[in-house]
Amino acid sequence: MSPHRAQRKIPVVLVVEDNPPDARLIDELLRSGPLPKTVHVVGSGDEAMSFLHRNGSFPDAPRPQLVILDLNLPGCDGRDVLSEIKNDPQLRGIPVVILTTSVAPTDVQNAYELHANAYVVKPVGLDAFANLILALEEFWLAKVQLPG
């Protein structure tokens, strides 16, 4: 290994998705993708915050290097989760990719005002969805230098 290239540790991805079929699909696509990674899936904003703060049933949760976040979640919704992550000095460096069905301009604007790192609309069709998840993996886990 070149002395100028740091050894990359296996990244942890937290997927926050309340739709079980979408959650399973994202999880399967990430796990079967070409890059090594650890994937954790939670189904609500409250669970996401417990995971990130290592509370409740997540006392040993690893710090994710990437969060893939749906906007419309039960309880603490994706906007609240995004805001809490980006306002917490311990968490704000974690990239957050919004992955949602919403094409509403106000949702896009609001997400970027809350410092989302990307806003992506879920495509229709399995092939398009798979291609999107692989593109996210390639960009965020292979191209971008992630913190910690």
N, C-alpha and C positions, 0 to 999 in steps of 0.2 A: 504494500500500500504506500502510496506517495505520502511524504511527510506533510504535504499541503492539503491533503484531503482528510478530513476528520471521519472517523468511523461513525456511521449512522446507526443509531439504535432502532429497534423495531418500533415503528410508530403505533400509537393507540388512537383509534377513531371512536368517538362517541356519536352514535346515531340516535336522534330524538325524533321518534315517529310514532303517532298514535294509531295509524291505520295498520292492522296486523299484516295484511297481504303486502303492503308497501314495505313495512319493516322487515319482513322475512326476505323479500326480494333484494332489498338493499344489502342486508346482512349476507345473503348467499353470494351476491355479485362481488361484494368486497372480499369475502373470505376466499372466493375462487379466483380472484384477480391475480395478476402476475407478480405483485410485490408482497413481501412479507409484511404483515400487520396484525394487530390485535383489534378486534371489533367488539364493542359493547353496545347493546341496544336497550333503550328505555322508552316507555310509552307515554310519558307525560312530562310537562315542564317541572313539576314538583320532584319527580324522580331524577330528572337531569340535574337539578340544583343539589339534591342530596348526593348524587354521584360526584359532582364537581367539588362539593364541600366535604366529602367523605363522611356524611352523616347517615343516620338510620341504618338501612341494610347495606350500606356501601362503605364501611369503615376502612377497607383496604383498597378502595378504588384507585387505579392508576390515573395519573394526570394525562388527559388526552392531548395529542398534538394537533387534533382537528375535531371540530364538532360539526356534524351535518344536522341541521335543525329545521323541522317543519314549523310553520307559523301558527297554524290552527290546532292547538293542543287543549286537552281538558285541564281545568284548574289554571295553574300558572301557564299562560300561553307562550308561544315562541317569541313574541315581542318582549314579554317580561323577562324571559330567560336571556335573550340577547342583551337587553339593557343591564341585567344583573351581571352578566359575564363581563361586559365592556366597562362597567363602573367599578369592578372589583380589581384592585391592584395585583392581586395574586392570579387572576384569571384572564385579564384583558389581553394578554399576549397570545392567547389561543385563537387561531383563525376559526371563524364561524361562517359556514356556508349555509345560506337559507335555501332549502329545497322544498318547494311548495307548489300547489296548484294555482295559487292566486296570481293573476296577471294585473291586478288592480294597481294603477300608478301610485296611489297613496300608500299601498303596502310596500312597493319597491322603494319609494322615497323615504318612508319611515324606517325601513330596514337599514338603508345606507346612513340615515341621520343617526341611527343607533350604533353605527360603526360595524355593520356586517362586512365581511371580507368579500362576499359574493352573493348574488341573488340569482337563483336558477329555478326556472319553472319546470315542473315534472312533465316530461314529454308523454304523449299518448303512444302506446304500442311497446311491446316487450323489447324489441330490438333497439328502438330509440332510447328506451330507459336504460338498457344494459350499456349501450354506447356512452350515454351520459355518465353513468357511475364509473365506468372505466376511464373516461376522460378526466373526471374529478380525481380519481386515484392517481392517474399519471401526473397530473399537474401538481396536486397538493402533496403527494407523498414521494414523487420522484424529482420534480423540477424545483419546487420551492424549498428554501432552507427554513425549516421549522424550529421554533424555540424548544429548549429543554427536552 
